[in-house]
Amino acid sequence: MNRWLNLFFALALTACASPTAPTQSAGNARYPDLGAAPELAGDTWLNTPVPLRLANLRGKVVLVEMWTFG
């Protein structure tokens, strides 16, 4: 009886484990390549003496927060 119970649990655990299910963590997630980012348009910039350009930001970590009045 004990042997059959162990076999049943082993088969149940094997059935629950899905080796074909994709497992992705944040480190190996694959995102589509959408091409180059468009240039940041706008003549009015806050807290900068000149408008920002993507070429000047290359290699830097940038947080872009967009908001509007409405």
PDB file of N, H, CA, C and O in Angstrom:
ATOM      1  N   MET A   1       0.825  -1.199   0.000  1.00  0.00           N
ATOM      2  CA  MET A   1       0.000   0.000   0.000  1.00  0.00           C
ATOM      3  C   MET A   1       0.871   1.265   0.000  1.00  0.00           C
ATOM      4  O   MET A   1       0.591   2.212  -0.736  1.00  0.00           O
ATOM      5  N   ASN A   2       1.914   1.278   0.818  1.00  0.00           N
ATOM      6  H   ASN A   2       2.141   0.509   1.415  1.00  0.00           H
ATOM      7  CA  ASN A   2       2.787   2.427   0.921  1.00  0.00           C
ATOM      8  C   ASN A   2       3.518   2.666  -0.399  1.00  0.00           C
ATOM      9  O   ASN A   2       3.735   3.814  -0.787  1.00  0.00           O
ATOM     10  N   ARG A   3       3.898   1.596  -1.088  1.00  0.00           N
ATOM     11  H   ARG A   3       3.722   0.663  -0.772  1.00  0.00           H
ATOM     12  CA  ARG A   3       4.589   1.717  -2.382  1.00  0.00           C
ATOM     13  C   ARG A   3       3.674   2.355  -3.418  1.00  0.00           C
ATOM     14  O   ARG A   3       4.119   3.191  -4.205  1.00  0.00           O
ATOM     15  N   TRP A   4       2.397   1.969  -3.426  1.00  0.00           N
ATOM     16  H   TRP A   4       2.036   1.290  -2.787  1.00  0.00           H
ATOM     17  CA  TRP A   4       1.450   2.538  -4.384  1.00  0.00           C
ATOM     18  C   TRP A   4       1.186   4.011  -4.095  1.00  0.00           C
ATOM     19  O   TRP A   4       1.013   4.814  -5.011  1.00  0.00           O
ATOM     20  N   LEU A   5       1.159   4.349  -2.830  1.00  0.00           N
ATOM     21  H   LEU A   5       1.299   3.696  -2.086  1.00  0.00           H
ATOM     22  CA  LEU A   5       0.947   5.741  -2.447  1.00  0.00           C
ATOM     23  C   LEU A   5       2.132   6.605  -2.880  1.00  0.00           C
ATOM     24  O   LEU A   5       1.938   7.713  -3.381  1.00  0.00           O
ATOM     25  N   ASN A   6       3.345   6.112  -2.694  1.00  0.00           N
ATOM     26  H   ASN A   6       3.503   5.212  -2.288  1.00  0.00           H
ATOM     27  CA  ASN A   6       4.527   6.839  -3.142  1.00  0.00           C
ATOM     28  C   ASN A   6       4.544   6.992  -4.659  1.00  0.00           C
ATOM     29  O   ASN A   6       4.901   8.050  -5.177  1.00  0.00           O
ATOM     30  N   LEU A   7       4.155   5.931  -5.370  1.00  0.00           N
ATOM     31  H   LEU A   7       3.865   5.071  -4.949  1.00  0.00           H
ATOM     32  CA  LEU A   7       4.102   5.988  -6.829  1.00  0.00           C
ATOM     33  C   LEU A   7       3.055   7.006  -7.287  1.00  0.00           C
ATOM     34  O   LEU A   7       3.287   7.756  -8.236  1.00  0.00           O
ATOM     35  N   PHE A   8       1.915   7.031  -6.618  1.00  0.00           N
ATOM     36  H   PHE A   8       1.726   6.422  -5.847  1.00  0.00           H
ATOM     37  CA  PHE A   8       0.864   7.983  -6.964  1.00  0.00           C
ATOM     38  C   PHE A   8       1.351   9.421  -6.791  1.00  0.00           C
ATOM     39  O   PHE A   8       1.132  10.255  -7.670  1.00  0.00           O
ATOM     40  N   PHE A   9       2.013   9.723  -5.660  1.00  0.00           N
ATOM     41  H   PHE A   9       2.190   9.045  -4.947  1.00  0.00           H
ATOM     42  CA  PHE A   9       2.512  11.070  -5.426  1.00  0.00           C
ATOM     43  C   PHE A   9       3.616  11.443  -6.418  1.00  0.00           C
ATOM     44  O   PHE A   9       3.689  12.587  -6.868  1.00  0.00           O
ATOM     45  N   ALA A  10       4.460  10.492  -6.751  1.00  0.00           N
ATOM     46  H   ALA A  10       4.401   9.563  -6.385  1.00  0.00           H
ATOM     47  CA  ALA A  10       5.517  10.764  -7.721  1.00  0.00           C
ATOM     48  C   ALA A  10       4.916  11.087  -9.083  1.00  0.00           C
ATOM     49  O   ALA A  10       5.366  12.017  -9.751  1.00  0.00           O
ATOM     50  N   LEU A  11       3.913  10.334  -9.497  1.00  0.00           N
ATOM     51  H   LEU A  11       3.548   9.578  -8.954  1.00  0.00           H
ATOM     52  CA  LEU A  11       3.259  10.610 -10.779  1.00  0.00           C
ATOM     53  C   LEU A  11       2.496  11.931 -10.739  1.00  0.00           C
ATOM     54  O   LEU A  11       2.474  12.658 -11.732  1.00  0.00           O
ATOM     55  N   ALA A  12       1.878  12.246  -9.624  1.00  0.00           N
ATOM     56  H   ALA A  12       1.896  11.655  -8.817  1.00  0.00           H
ATOM     57  CA  ALA A  12       1.137  13.499  -9.503  1.00  0.00           C
ATOM     58  C   ALA A  12       2.090  14.695  -9.585  1.00  0.00           C
ATOM     59  O   ALA A  12       1.780  15.690 -10.241  1.00  0.00           O
ATOM     60  N   LEU A  13       3.235  14.603  -8.931  1.00  0.00           N
ATOM     61  H   LEU A  13       3.487  13.795  -8.399  1.00  0.00           H
ATOM     62  CA  LEU A  13       4.205  15.697  -8.998  1.00  0.00           C
ATOM     63  C   LEU A  13       4.787  15.836 -10.394  1.00  0.00           C
ATOM     64  O   LEU A  13       5.034  16.949 -10.856  1.00  0.00           O
ATOM     65  N   THR A  14       5.006  14.720 -11.066  1.00  0.00           N
ATOM     66  H   THR A  14       4.805  13.815 -10.690  1.00  0.00           H
ATOM     67  CA  THR A  14       5.527  14.764 -12.427  1.00  0.00           C
ATOM     68  C   THR A  14       4.506  15.388 -13.366  1.00  0.00           C
ATOM     69  O   THR A  14       4.875  16.134 -14.272  1.00  0.00           O
ATOM     70  N   ALA A  15       3.238  15.095 -13.163  1.00  0.00           N
ATOM     71  H   ALA A  15       2.938  14.489 -12.427  1.00  0.00           H
ATOM     72  CA  ALA A  15       2.194  15.652 -14.019  1.00  0.00           C
ATOM     73  C   ALA A  15       2.030  17.149 -13.785  1.00  0.00           C
ATOM     74  O   ALA A  15       1.699  17.884 -14.715  1.00  0.00           O
ATOM     75  N   CYS A  16       2.255  17.607 -12.567  1.00  0.00           N
ATOM     76  H   CYS A  16       2.523  17.009 -11.812  1.00  0.00           H
ATOM     77  CA  CYS A  16       2.107  19.028 -12.262  1.00  0.00           C
ATOM     78  C   CYS A  16       3.267  19.850 -12.813  1.00  0.00           C
ATOM     79  O   CYS A  16       3.088  21.014 -13.174  1.00  0.00           O
ATOM     80  N   ALA A  17       4.437  19.260 -12.879  1.00  0.00           N
ATOM     81  H   ALA A  17       4.582  18.315 -12.586  1.00  0.00           H
ATOM     82  CA  ALA A  17       5.604  19.980 -13.394  1.00  0.00           C
ATOM     83  C   ALA A  17       5.529  20.002 -14.908  1.00  0.00           C
ATOM     84  O   ALA A  17       5.452  18.951 -15.545  1.00  0.00           O
ATOM     85  N   SER A  18       5.551  21.187 -15.484  1.00  0.00           N
ATOM     86  H   SER A  18       5.614  22.041 -14.966  1.00  0.00           H
ATOM     87  CA  SER A  18       5.452  21.330 -16.932  1.00  0.00           C
ATOM     88  C   SER A  18       6.801  21.787 -17.482  1.00  0.00           C
ATOM     89  O   SER A  18       7.122  22.971 -17.388  1.00  0.00           O
ATOM     90  N   PRO A  19       7.597  20.889 -18.049  1.00  0.00           N
ATOM     91  CA  PRO A  19       8.902  21.301 -18.545  1.00  0.00           C
ATOM     92  C   PRO A  19       8.836  22.182 -19.780  1.00  0.00           C
ATOM     93  O   PRO A  19       9.828  22.825 -20.125  1.00  0.00           O
ATOM     94  N   THR A  20       7.690  22.229 -20.456  1.00  0.00           N
ATOM     95  H   THR A  20       6.885  21.707 -20.176  1.00  0.00           H
ATOM     96  CA  THR A  20       7.566  23.051 -21.657  1.00  0.00           C
ATOM     97  C   THR A  20       7.081  24.464 -21.360  1.00  0.00           C
ATOM     98  O   THR A  20       7.063  25.314 -22.250  1.00  0.00           O
ATOM     99  N   ALA A  21       6.689  24.719 -20.122  1.00  0.00           N
ATOM    100  H   ALA A  21       6.704  24.029 -19.398  1.00  0.00           H
ATOM    101  CA  ALA A  21       6.211  26.057 -19.772  1.00  0.00           C
ATOM    102  C   ALA A  21       7.388  27.021 -19.752  1.00  0.00           C
ATOM    103  O   ALA A  21       8.426  26.720 -19.162  1.00  0.00           O
ATOM    104  N   PRO A  22       7.237  28.184 -20.394  1.00  0.00           N
ATOM    105  CA  PRO A  22       8.338  29.145 -20.397  1.00  0.00           C
ATOM    106  C   PRO A  22       8.527  29.747 -19.017  1.00  0.00           C
ATOM    107  O   PRO A  22       7.566  30.173 -18.376  1.00  0.00           O
ATOM    108  N   THR A  23       9.754  29.779 -18.573  1.00  0.00           N
ATOM    109  H   THR A  23      10.535  29.434 -19.094  1.00  0.00           H
ATOM    110  CA  THR A  23      10.073  30.419 -17.307  1.00  0.00           C
ATOM    111  C   THR A  23      11.047  31.544 -17.602  1.00  0.00           C
ATOM    112  O   THR A  23      12.187  31.308 -18.001  1.00  0.00           O
ATOM    113  N   GLN A  24      10.585  32.763 -17.402  1.00  0.00           N
ATOM    114  H   GLN A  24       9.659  32.954 -17.078  1.00  0.00           H
ATOM    115  CA  GLN A  24      11.424  33.928 -17.671  1.00  0.00           C
ATOM    116  C   GLN A  24      11.524  34.763 -16.421  1.00  0.00           C
ATOM    117  O   GLN A  24      10.527  35.041 -15.754  1.00  0.00           O
ATOM    118  N   SER A  25      12.711  35.150 -16.121  1.00  0.00           N
ATOM    119  H   SER A  25      13.521  34.924 -16.663  1.00  0.00           H
ATOM    120  CA  SER A  25      12.913  36.108 -15.044  1.00  0.00           C
ATOM    121  C   SER A  25      13.224  37.456 -15.689  1.00  0.00           C
ATOM    122  O   SER A  25      13.374  37.549 -16.907  1.00  0.00           O
ATOM    123  N   ALA A  26      13.317  38.464 -14.891  1.00  0.00           N
ATOM    124  H   ALA A  26      13.195  38.388 -13.902  1.00  0.00           H
ATOM    125  CA  ALA A  26      13.568  39.796 -15.439  1.00  0.00           C
ATOM    126  C   ALA A  26      14.920  39.877 -16.141  1.00  0.00           C
ATOM    127  O   ALA A  26      15.104  40.701 -17.036  1.00  0.00           O
ATOM    128  N   GLY A  27      15.860  39.033 -15.745  1.00  0.00           N
ATOM    129  H   GLY A  27      15.710  38.363 -15.017  1.00  0.00           H
ATOM    130  CA  GLY A  27      17.191  39.094 -16.326  1.00  0.00           C
ATOM    131  C   GLY A  27      17.284  38.542 -17.735  1.00  0.00           C
ATOM    132  O   GLY A  27      18.140  38.973 -18.508  1.00  0.00           O
ATOM    133  N   ASN A  28      16.423  37.597 -18.087  1.00  0.00           N
ATOM    134  H   ASN A  28      15.728  37.247 -17.459  1.00  0.00           H
ATOM    135  CA  ASN A  28      16.537  37.021 -19.425  1.00  0.00           C
ATOM    136  C   ASN A  28      15.261  37.200 -20.239  1.00  0.00           C
ATOM    137  O   ASN A  28      15.000  36.415 -21.151  1.00  0.00           O
ATOM    138  N   ALA A  29      14.464  38.215 -19.929  1.00  0.00           N
ATOM    139  H   ALA A  29      14.676  38.853 -19.188  1.00  0.00           H
ATOM    140  CA  ALA A  29      13.279  38.509 -20.730  1.00  0.00           C
ATOM    141  C   ALA A  29      13.718  39.057 -22.078  1.00  0.00           C
ATOM    142  O   ALA A  29      14.681  39.819 -22.161  1.00  0.00           O
ATOM    143  N   ARG A  30      13.026  38.677 -23.112  1.00  0.00           N
ATOM    144  H   ARG A  30      12.244  38.058 -23.045  1.00  0.00           H
ATOM    145  CA  ARG A  30      13.383  39.137 -24.455  1.00  0.00           C
ATOM    146  C   ARG A  30      12.338  40.127 -24.939  1.00  0.00           C
ATOM    147  O   ARG A  30      11.147  39.821 -24.989  1.00  0.00           O
ATOM    148  N   TYR A  31      12.792  41.294 -25.288  1.00  0.00           N
ATOM    149  H   TYR A  31      13.760  41.543 -25.248  1.00  0.00           H
ATOM    150  CA  TYR A  31      11.919  42.343 -25.770  1.00  0.00           C
ATOM    151  C   TYR A  31      12.189  42.580 -27.251  1.00  0.00           C
ATOM    152  O   TYR A  31      13.326  42.437 -27.702  1.00  0.00           O
ATOM    153  N   PRO A  32      11.162  42.939 -28.010  1.00  0.00           N
ATOM    154  CA  PRO A  32      11.378  43.177 -29.437  1.00  0.00           C
ATOM    155  C   PRO A  32      12.191  44.448 -29.666  1.00  0.00           C
ATOM    156  O   PRO A  32      12.106  45.400 -28.891  1.00  0.00           O
ATOM    157  N   ASP A  33      12.968  44.450 -30.724  1.00  0.00           N
ATOM    158  H   ASP A  33      13.037  43.676 -31.353  1.00  0.00           H
ATOM    159  CA  ASP A  33      13.745  45.620 -31.100  1.00  0.00           C
ATOM    160  C   ASP A  33      12.835  46.546 -31.896  1.00  0.00           C
ATOM    161  O   ASP A  33      12.428  46.209 -33.009  1.00  0.00           O
ATOM    162  N   LEU A  34      12.518  47.685 -31.348  1.00  0.00           N
ATOM    163  H   LEU A  34      12.848  47.959 -30.444  1.00  0.00           H
ATOM    164  CA  LEU A  34      11.615  48.636 -31.998  1.00  0.00           C
ATOM    165  C   LEU A  34      12.361  49.722 -32.745  1.00  0.00           C
ATOM    166  O   LEU A  34      11.752  50.700 -33.180  1.00  0.00           O
ATOM    167  N   GLY A  35      13.659  49.574 -32.903  1.00  0.00           N
ATOM    168  H   GLY A  35      14.154  48.781 -32.550  1.00  0.00           H
ATOM    169  CA  GLY A  35      14.440  50.551 -33.646  1.00  0.00           C
ATOM    170  C   GLY A  35      14.949  51.658 -32.750  1.00  0.00           C
ATOM    171  O   GLY A  35      14.852  51.596 -31.525  1.00  0.00           O
ATOM    172  N   ALA A  36      15.485  52.657 -33.387  1.00  0.00           N
ATOM    173  H   ALA A  36      15.564  52.708 -34.382  1.00  0.00           H
ATOM    174  CA  ALA A  36      16.051  53.793 -32.652  1.00  0.00           C
ATOM    175  C   ALA A  36      14.937  54.636 -32.032  1.00  0.00           C
ATOM    176  O   ALA A  36      13.838  54.746 -32.575  1.00  0.00           O
ATOM    177  N   ALA A  37      15.250  55.219 -30.894  1.00  0.00           N
ATOM    178  H   ALA A  37      16.143  55.130 -30.452  1.00  0.00           H
ATOM    179  CA  ALA A  37      14.284  56.088 -30.228  1.00  0.00           C
ATOM    180  C   ALA A  37      14.142  57.382 -31.015  1.00  0.00           C
ATOM    181  O   ALA A  37      15.126  57.890 -31.554  1.00  0.00           O
ATOM    182  N   PRO A  38      12.934  57.920 -31.086  1.00  0.00           N
ATOM    183  CA  PRO A  38      12.774  59.203 -31.776  1.00  0.00           C
ATOM    184  C   PRO A  38      13.416  60.324 -30.953  1.00  0.00           C
ATOM    185  O   PRO A  38      13.519  60.240 -29.729  1.00  0.00           O
ATOM    186  N   GLU A  39      13.830  61.345 -31.638  1.00  0.00           N
ATOM    187  H   GLU A  39      13.746  61.414 -32.632  1.00  0.00           H
ATOM    188  CA  GLU A  39      14.443  62.496 -30.969  1.00  0.00           C
ATOM    189  C   GLU A  39      13.422  63.158 -30.060  1.00  0.00           C
ATOM    190  O   GLU A  39      12.236  63.207 -30.386  1.00  0.00           O
ATOM    191  N   LEU A  40      13.870  63.663 -28.931  1.00  0.00           N
ATOM    192  H   LEU A  40      14.834  63.624 -28.666  1.00  0.00           H
ATOM    193  CA  LEU A  40      12.997  64.357 -27.993  1.00  0.00           C
ATOM    194  C   LEU A  40      12.675  65.735 -28.555  1.00  0.00           C
ATOM    195  O   LEU A  40      13.552  66.591 -28.672  1.00  0.00           O
ATOM    196  N   ALA A  41      11.410  65.939 -28.899  1.00  0.00           N
ATOM    197  H   ALA A  41      10.697  65.244 -28.804  1.00  0.00           H
ATOM    198  CA  ALA A  41      11.008  67.202 -29.518  1.00  0.00           C
ATOM    199  C   ALA A  41      10.522  68.169 -28.446  1.00  0.00           C
ATOM    200  O   ALA A  41       9.955  67.764 -27.431  1.00  0.00           O
ATOM    201  N   GLY A  42      10.747  69.411 -28.684  1.00  0.00           N
ATOM    202  H   GLY A  42      11.207  69.740 -29.509  1.00  0.00           H
ATOM    203  CA  GLY A  42      10.255  70.439 -27.771  1.00  0.00           C
ATOM    204  C   GLY A  42      11.276  71.541 -27.611  1.00  0.00           C
ATOM    205  O   GLY A  42      12.481  71.299 -27.561  1.00  0.00           O
ATOM    206  N   ASP A  43      10.770  72.753 -27.532  1.00  0.00           N
ATOM    207  H   ASP A  43       9.791  72.951 -27.573  1.00  0.00           H
ATOM    208  CA  ASP A  43      11.648  73.903 -27.372  1.00  0.00           C
ATOM    209  C   ASP A  43      11.711  74.380 -25.934  1.00  0.00           C
ATOM    210  O   ASP A  43      12.631  75.111 -25.565  1.00  0.00           O
ATOM    211  N   THR A  44      10.750  73.980 -25.120  1.00  0.00           N
ATOM    212  H   THR A  44      10.003  73.387 -25.420  1.00  0.00           H
ATOM    213  CA  THR A  44      10.705  74.430 -23.737  1.00  0.00           C
ATOM    214  C   THR A  44      11.116  73.279 -22.832  1.00  0.00           C
ATOM    215  O   THR A  44      10.462  72.237 -22.797  1.00  0.00           O
ATOM    216  N   TRP A  45      12.202  73.479 -22.102  1.00  0.00           N
ATOM    217  H   TRP A  45      12.733  74.326 -22.130  1.00  0.00           H
ATOM    218  CA  TRP A  45      12.711  72.471 -21.188  1.00  0.00           C
ATOM    219  C   TRP A  45      12.854  73.111 -19.815  1.00  0.00           C
ATOM    220  O   TRP A  45      13.279  74.261 -19.697  1.00  0.00           O
ATOM    221  N   LEU A  46      12.497  72.359 -18.776  1.00  0.00           N
ATOM    222  H   LEU A  46      12.153  71.425 -18.871  1.00  0.00           H
ATOM    223  CA  LEU A  46      12.643  72.844 -17.415  1.00  0.00           C
ATOM    224  C   LEU A  46      13.972  72.364 -16.841  1.00  0.00           C
ATOM    225  O   LEU A  46      14.373  71.222 -17.065  1.00  0.00           O
ATOM    226  N   ASN A  47      14.643  73.225 -16.113  1.00  0.00           N
ATOM    227  H   ASN A  47      14.316  74.153 -15.931  1.00  0.00           H
ATOM    228  CA  ASN A  47      15.881  72.907 -15.399  1.00  0.00           C
ATOM    229  C   ASN A  47      17.047  72.534 -16.317  1.00  0.00           C
ATOM    230  O   ASN A  47      17.967  71.846 -15.874  1.00  0.00           O
ATOM    231  N   THR A  48      17.036  72.956 -17.548  1.00  0.00           N
ATOM    232  H   THR A  48      16.289  73.515 -17.908  1.00  0.00           H
ATOM    233  CA  THR A  48      18.171  72.748 -18.449  1.00  0.00           C
ATOM    234  C   THR A  48      18.425  74.039 -19.218  1.00  0.00           C
ATOM    235  O   THR A  48      17.472  74.703 -19.627  1.00  0.00           O
ATOM    236  N   PRO A  49      19.658  74.404 -19.418  1.00  0.00           N
ATOM    237  CA  PRO A  49      19.948  75.636 -20.149  1.00  0.00           C
ATOM    238  C   PRO A  49      19.684  75.498 -21.651  1.00  0.00           C
ATOM    239  O   PRO A  49      19.349  76.482 -22.310  1.00  0.00           O
ATOM    240  N   VAL A  50      19.831  74.295 -22.193  1.00  0.00           N
ATOM    241  H   VAL A  50      20.103  73.496 -21.658  1.00  0.00           H
ATOM    242  CA  VAL A  50      19.589  74.063 -23.620  1.00  0.00           C
ATOM    243  C   VAL A  50      18.704  72.830 -23.764  1.00  0.00           C
ATOM    244  O   VAL A  50      18.679  71.992 -22.862  1.00  0.00           O
ATOM    245  N   PRO A  51      17.978  72.696 -24.869  1.00  0.00           N
ATOM    246  CA  PRO A  51      17.163  71.487 -25.079  1.00  0.00           C
ATOM    247  C   PRO A  51      18.027  70.224 -25.090  1.00  0.00           C
ATOM    248  O   PRO A  51      19.154  70.236 -25.585  1.00  0.00           O
ATOM    249  N   LEU A  52      17.488  69.143 -24.543  1.00  0.00           N
ATOM    250  H   LEU A  52      16.572  69.133 -24.141  1.00  0.00           H
ATOM    251  CA  LEU A  52      18.199  67.868 -24.498  1.00  0.00           C
ATOM    252  C   LEU A  52      18.140  67.164 -25.846  1.00  0.00           C
ATOM    253  O   LEU A  52      17.132  67.231 -26.549  1.00  0.00           O
ATOM    254  N   ARG A  53      19.215  66.497 -26.196  1.00  0.00           N
ATOM    255  H   ARG A  53      20.034  66.443 -25.625  1.00  0.00           H
ATOM    256  CA  ARG A  53      19.288  65.692 -27.414  1.00  0.00           C
ATOM    257  C   ARG A  53      19.731  64.293 -27.029  1.00  0.00           C
ATOM    258  O   ARG A  53      20.525  64.122 -26.103  1.00  0.00           O
ATOM    259  N   LEU A  54      19.223  63.289 -27.734  1.00  0.00           N
ATOM    260  H   LEU A  54      18.578  63.427 -28.486  1.00  0.00           H
ATOM    261  CA  LEU A  54      19.571  61.908 -27.425  1.00  0.00           C
ATOM    262  C   LEU A  54      21.066  61.642 -27.568  1.00  0.00           C
ATOM    263  O   LEU A  54      21.627  60.849 -26.812  1.00  0.00           O
ATOM    264  N   ALA A  55      21.703  62.282 -28.509  1.00  0.00           N
ATOM    265  H   ALA A  55      21.247  62.927 -29.123  1.00  0.00           H
ATOM    266  CA  ALA A  55      23.139  62.074 -28.698  1.00  0.00           C
ATOM    267  C   ALA A  55      23.922  62.500 -27.456  1.00  0.00           C
ATOM    268  O   ALA A  55      24.953  61.905 -27.142  1.00  0.00           O
ATOM    269  N   ASN A  56      23.446  63.514 -26.755  1.00  0.00           N
ATOM    270  H   ASN A  56      22.608  63.997 -27.010  1.00  0.00           H
ATOM    271  CA  ASN A  56      24.132  63.981 -25.547  1.00  0.00           C
ATOM    272  C   ASN A  56      23.875  63.069 -24.344  1.00  0.00           C
ATOM    273  O   ASN A  56      24.622  63.103 -23.367  1.00  0.00           O
ATOM    274  N   LEU A  57      22.818  62.255 -24.417  1.00  0.00           N
ATOM    275  H   LEU A  57      22.211  62.227 -25.211  1.00  0.00           H
ATOM    276  CA  LEU A  57      22.443  61.397 -23.295  1.00  0.00           C
ATOM    277  C   LEU A  57      22.949  59.971 -23.451  1.00  0.00           C
ATOM    278  O   LEU A  57      22.739  59.153 -22.556  1.00  0.00           O
ATOM    279  N   ARG A  58      23.596  59.653 -24.540  1.00  0.00           N
ATOM    280  H   ARG A  58      23.766  60.318 -25.267  1.00  0.00           H
ATOM    281  CA  ARG A  58      24.046  58.277 -24.789  1.00  0.00           C
ATOM    282  C   ARG A  58      24.987  57.814 -23.680  1.00  0.00           C
ATOM    283  O   ARG A  58      25.930  58.513 -23.308  1.00  0.00           O
ATOM    284  N   GLY A  59      24.703  56.606 -23.158  1.00  0.00           N
ATOM    285  H   GLY A  59      23.936  56.039 -23.461  1.00  0.00           H
ATOM    286  CA  GLY A  59      25.526  56.022 -22.110  1.00  0.00           C
ATOM    287  C   GLY A  59      25.152  56.454 -20.705  1.00  0.00           C
ATOM    288  O   GLY A  59      25.818  56.061 -19.747  1.00  0.00           O
ATOM    289  N   LYS A  60      24.105  57.250 -20.558  1.00  0.00           N
ATOM    290  H   LYS A  60      23.564  57.568 -21.336  1.00  0.00           H
ATOM    291  CA  LYS A  60      23.675  57.723 -19.243  1.00  0.00           C
ATOM    292  C   LYS A  60      22.324  57.113 -18.902  1.00  0.00           C
ATOM    293  O   LYS A  60      21.548  56.771 -19.794  1.00  0.00           O
ATOM    294  N   VAL A  61      22.046  56.981 -17.628  1.00  0.00           N
ATOM    295  H   VAL A  61      22.676  57.259 -16.903  1.00  0.00           H
ATOM    296  CA  VAL A  61      20.737  56.529 -17.166  1.00  0.00           C
ATOM    297  C   VAL A  61      19.833  57.747 -17.118  1.00  0.00           C
ATOM    298  O   VAL A  61      20.161  58.743 -16.473  1.00  0.00           O
ATOM    299  N   VAL A  62      18.690  57.671 -17.801  1.00  0.00           N
ATOM    300  H   VAL A  62      18.424  56.861 -18.325  1.00  0.00           H
ATOM    301  CA  VAL A  62      17.795  58.819 -17.925  1.00  0.00           C
ATOM    302  C   VAL A  62      16.388  58.405 -17.517  1.00  0.00           C
ATOM    303  O   VAL A  62      15.885  57.380 -17.977  1.00  0.00           O
ATOM    304  N   LEU A  63      15.761  59.178 -16.674  1.00  0.00           N
ATOM    305  H   LEU A  63      16.170  60.011 -16.300  1.00  0.00           H
ATOM    306  CA  LEU A  63      14.365  58.985 -16.309  1.00  0.00           C
ATOM    307  C   LEU A  63      13.565  60.071 -17.003  1.00  0.00           C
ATOM    308  O   LEU A  63      13.803  61.259 -16.784  1.00  0.00           O
ATOM    309  N   VAL A  64      12.619  59.671 -17.836  1.00  0.00           N
ATOM    310  H   VAL A  64      12.426  58.706 -18.014  1.00  0.00           H
ATOM    311  CA  VAL A  64      11.786  60.626 -18.562  1.00  0.00           C
ATOM    312  C   VAL A  64      10.381  60.536 -17.984  1.00  0.00           C
ATOM    313  O   VAL A  64       9.727  59.496 -18.064  1.00  0.00           O
ATOM    314  N   GLU A  65       9.930  61.636 -17.406  1.00  0.00           N
ATOM    315  H   GLU A  65      10.461  62.481 -17.342  1.00  0.00           H
ATOM    316  CA  GLU A  65       8.578  61.702 -16.884  1.00  0.00           C
ATOM    317  C   GLU A  65       7.807  62.699 -17.734  1.00  0.00           C
ATOM    318  O   GLU A  65       8.164  63.874 -17.809  1.00  0.00           O
ATOM    319  N   MET A  66       6.750  62.220 -18.370  1.00  0.00           N
ATOM    320  H   MET A  66       6.459  61.265 -18.309  1.00  0.00           H
ATOM    321  CA  MET A  66       5.961  63.088 -19.252  1.00  0.00           C
ATOM    322  C   MET A  66       4.634  63.390 -18.565  1.00  0.00           C
ATOM    323  O   MET A  66       3.978  62.487 -18.044  1.00  0.00           O
ATOM    324  N   TRP A  67       4.255  64.623 -18.566  1.00  0.00           N
ATOM    325  H   TRP A  67       4.787  65.356 -18.989  1.00  0.00           H
ATOM    326  CA  TRP A  67       2.998  65.019 -17.985  1.00  0.00           C
ATOM    327  C   TRP A  67       2.458  66.218 -18.744  1.00  0.00           C
ATOM    328  O   TRP A  67       3.204  66.954 -19.390  1.00  0.00           O
ATOM    329  N   THR A  68       1.165  66.398 -18.654  1.00  0.00           N
ATOM    330  H   THR A  68       0.559  65.800 -18.130  1.00  0.00           H
ATOM    331  CA  THR A  68       0.501  67.537 -19.299  1.00  0.00           C
ATOM    332  C   THR A  68      -0.473  68.173 -18.312  1.00  0.00           C
ATOM    333  O   THR A  68      -0.887  67.562 -17.327  1.00  0.00           O
ATOM    334  N   PHE A  69      -0.813  69.387 -18.603  1.00  0.00           N
ATOM    335  H   PHE A  69      -0.477  69.884 -19.403  1.00  0.00           H
ATOM    336  CA  PHE A  69      -1.852  70.050 -17.829  1.00  0.00           C
ATOM    337  C   PHE A  69      -3.178  69.740 -18.505  1.00  0.00           C
ATOM    338  O   PHE A  69      -3.280  69.780 -19.731  1.00  0.00           O
ATOM    339  N   GLY A  70      -4.173  69.437 -17.724  1.00  0.00           N
ATOM    340  H   GLY A  70      -4.090  69.404 -16.728  1.00  0.00           H
ATOM    341  CA  GLY A  70      -5.438  69.154 -18.394  1.00  0.00           C
ATOM    342  C   GLY A  70      -6.598  69.144 -17.550  1.00  0.00           C
ATOM    343  O   GLY A  70      -7.708  68.915 -18.029  1.00  0.00           O
TER     344      GLY A  70
END
